[in-house]
Amino acid sequence: MQTACQAVQHQRGRRQYNKLRNLLKDARHDCVLFANEFQQHCYLPRERGESLEKWQTRSIYNAAVWYYHHCQDRMPIVMVTEDEEAIQQYGSETEGVFVISFKNYLDNFWPDLKAAHELCDSILQSRRERENESQEGHGKEYPEHLPLEVLEAGIKSGRYIQGTLNVNKHRAQIEAFVRLQGASSKDSGLVSDVLIHGMKARNRSIHGDVVVVELLPKNDWKGRTVALCENDGDDKASGEPPSEPMPTGRVVGILQKNWRDYVVTFPSKEEVQSQGKNAQKILVTPWDYRIPKIRISTQQAEALQDFRVVVRIDSWESTSVYPNGHFVRVLGRIGDLEAEIATILVENSISVVPFSEAQMCEMPVNTPENPWKVNPEDERERRDLRKTHLVFSIDPKGCEDVDDTLSVRTLHNGNLELGVHIADVTHFVAPNSYIDIEARTRATTYYLADRRYDMLPSVLSADLCSLLGGVDRYAVSVMWELDKTSYEIKKVWYGRTIIRSAYKLFYEAAQELLDGNVSIVDDIPEFRNLDEKSREARLKELVWAIGKLTDIARHVRAKRDRCGALELEGVEVRVQLDEKKNIHDLIPKQPLEVHETVAECMILANHWVAKKIWESFPHQALMRQHPPPHQEFFSELRECAKAKGFVIDTRSNKTLADSLDKANDPNDPIVNRLLRSMATQAMSNALYFSTGSCAEEEFHHYGLALDKYTHFTSPIRRYSDIIVHRLLMAAISKDKKMEIKENLFSNKDLEELCRHINNRNRAAQHSQKQSTELFQCMYFKDKDPETEERCISDGVIYSIRTNGVLVFIPRFGIKGAAYLKNKDGLVISCGADSRSEWKPGSLQRFQNKITSTTTEGASVTFHLFDHVTVRISVQASRCHSDTIRLEIISNKPYMIPDTECFQQSALLLKSELVKEVTRSVEEAQLAQEVQVNVIQEDYQKYCQTKGRSLYLLLEEIRDLALLDVSNSSGV
């Protein structure tokens, strides 16, 4: 409530008030400020003689009652107060509005009563300890943070810089980097991150905190670590010197804390006993290496040793090495698939609760008894394309969320008309409705290795907003008139339409038709049961349309290529499902030209919609920018290419694209793929932004070589596209001099929303990558690396470090470190049969190679892009996620991956991996008589997809073999 915020401001001071305001602004907390004193039905005048505190309590209660009735008495409201008189007065006055104390709130609403009391005890005990420590005058581990006023003044003057703290997970105790943001990046003159070396210099800041940094004198600057380092938190990597010194600083204050729920593991019984006399104060180890250990008070340590547990940080005193926290809830047993998936969700702050009854009540009905039909009023207002246009979709096999279709036809004047038709989600999702707020909170559909969590209920995503064949659907269309020979755009039309897709094609069928193989029509359902004459006429029409679309796409792509468009992605794949919706196959996408055809049409639509909404709303349009990368990020790419005799020119996107096209080794196609992967990792992330927040010259999309770009073509799975649809509709109304019905965000609110969506997109990328790594580990965990044939594979060296190399395994899509020096100081040695063993010796690293020399004088050299034989095993961890461990067992290739058959088999093995792990988990659950929920029951109850079939909506996924999604720059 606004009243509560003002109470904090008046009673606690500006600093506490600013903290509260920052918490409210942080989208991760899902908090909303209700201006109750400016609301007609909630405002209460202060009575004569009434104390300020009593009036504030009365105002908050009155607003709570109004809000309860505003929600149609469906949602109980809890008002927490320590005013005992208010509890007695209002506690039973209104049914559905609870007025209780904080302790009673915990007793009634906390899922674990024992944990609730422990929380209260923990808070009181922490207070007592802090008081005792201050009385005893204990020395401080860390310097105090500077006051907010000093920090703000220092940032303005340039003395301090601000940014987000990023801890190096491989050297969490040693290295962290501050990525500059805001005015700091422009005014400081720095072009790189700031290194924070050691825990002391971090000064109680945690990964993700927005911190203020003071630079150290140049003679105190340190370099990045260039050695491989295992996740053991020590500093024993290699003894080699770090890289060239870089700007180094120390944290002097925290502007915004990133404290959230953390998944932790309790220490073993022996470790608890070794922690000392106070066994109730336990140090727990977070799942995320980048987070320090957390001290909590509990008596359940022994019972929770085998479980993944969620805790939250409460405070971090300057006198303590570790932060204090409290127990929240249990996720499940360590190693259990569902517990590990839940861990990934919690760590990425992903909430996947089923859609509520109130949200589902807003959904349209489409059942056999009550089928959905086109509204006659909508029919008059929309352009009807059902009889005039050949509309069809091209998607992966088994895809049900068809959110885009295409059309092309010849106009009366001989010119061509190209159409892109996108599902009209905004017709069914009203602004600020329950489902709109839920979609905004989720921001995207989350894809994991074996499941997905939808942004919208399936009645929309897989039914009424899916442009399926042979049914009427609402769409938002962009249609261009093109010159019949040059394909230059003459004019463009935007608007709402009604379509009926004639064909639901899959990529392979469309490619066969494009190549002239008409026998594929037997696999296209729409051609069945047609007489020969009709079949021939319709086939001729469809083949012409696909061919013409491809010609247009070639022209559009060539135009972007001339401007410097980059082709940075690795091999893209699509998922193929069997009749039972299980993963049957992963098909390489790269060889099919129809992929490029569809992609170019979608990029064209996104580009033109971006121009339209910017022209109409120059200060509040949602667009997507991809800034050019810093040149120093390309250094490793240039050096690696140089090792193969290639020159990579990174001065512009055009020169980079041309250089990558030329960097082809005819004897080893993996080289070009790895170089493109390195180029991708050097890129900045593409981000959503509001056009009112930056200058027009910053709108440019580096990767696509377009001056303006947005996302318009996937409103089923991206909330950004829903916003763009509303902006486009408002722009059309503005052109027609009509009243704008859409509720548009201001620049400030839109910028805040963009930050939230960007944050959720990063979470989606990280969770997808982590779940894939989880399945890879589970797949190899039960296999004996010494005897299992699949644990031996070919690897390609793509980076040289001081104590080892980074290796890419094409067969399984795995990238990882292979050490050439072990913890005992022994180095790798390869005998006459090329088999490796560990011997005393030393390593010598060069620019593009590393040599291992034993004390006996034998040596072996590993070069960049060498093929080696690698053994794959799993390094198990009780506290953290398991990791893949790679060991070079021969300096010779295991097999030469130079055929399409090899690439095909690699992808097939990845699908088998997911199926085999899922099957093993199910068998284990049945053996333990664990009840397994039926997918259909979940679907009917929650309208939320769950289970093995959740790859269904995945149209395109990056090949995680090549792309580290934590650093990639998605288009």
Buried (B, 14 or more C-beta within 10 A) or exposed (E): BBBBBBBBBEEEEEEEBBBBBBEEEBBBEEEEEBEBBEBEEBEBEEEEEEEEEBBBBBBBBBBBBBBBEBBEEEEEBEBBBEBEEBBEBBBEEBEBBBBBBEEBBBBEEBEBEEBBBBBBBBBEBBEEBBEEBEEEEEEEBBEEBBEBEBBBEBBEEEBBBBBBBBBBBBBBBBBBBBEBEEEBBEBBEBEBBBBBBEBEBBBBBBBBBBBBBBBBEEEEBBBBBBBBBBBEEEEEBBEBEBEEBBBBBBBBBBBBBBBBBBBBBBBBEEBBEEBEEEEBBBBBBBBBBBBBBBBBBBEBBBEBBBBBBBBBBBBBBBBBBBBBBBBBEBBBEBBBBEBBBBBBBBBBBBEBEBBBEBBBEBBEEBEEEEEBEBEEEEEEEBBBBBEEBBBBBBBBBBBBBBBBBBBBBEEEEEBBBBBBBBBBBBBBBEBEBBBBBBBBBBBBBBBBBBBBBBBBBBBBBBBBBBBBBEBBBBBBBBBBBBEEEEBEBEEBBBBBBBBBBBBBBBBBBBBBBBEEEBEBBEBBEBBEEBEEEEBEEBBEEBBBBBBBBBBBBBBBBEBBBEBBBBBBBBBBBBBBBEEEBBBBBBBBBBEBBBBBBBBBBBBBBBBBBBBBBBEBBEEBBBBBBBBBBEEEBBEBBBBBBBBBEBEBBBEBBBEBBBBBEEBBBEEBBBBBBBBBBBBBBBBBBBBBBBBBBEEEEEBBBBBBBBBBBBBBBBBBBBBBBBBBBBBBBBBBBBEEEEEBEBEBBEBEEBBBBBBBBBBBBBBBBBBBBBBBBBBBBBBBBEBEBEEBEBBBBBBBBBBBBBBBBBBBBBBBBBBBBBBBBEEEEBBBBBEEEEEBEBBEBEBEBEEBBBBBBBEEEBBBBBBBBBBBBBBBBBEEBBBBBBBBBBBBBBBBBBBEBEEEEBBBEBBBBBBBBBBBBBEBBBEEBEEEEEEEEEBEEBBEEBBBBBBBBBBBBBBBBBBBBBBBBEBBBBB
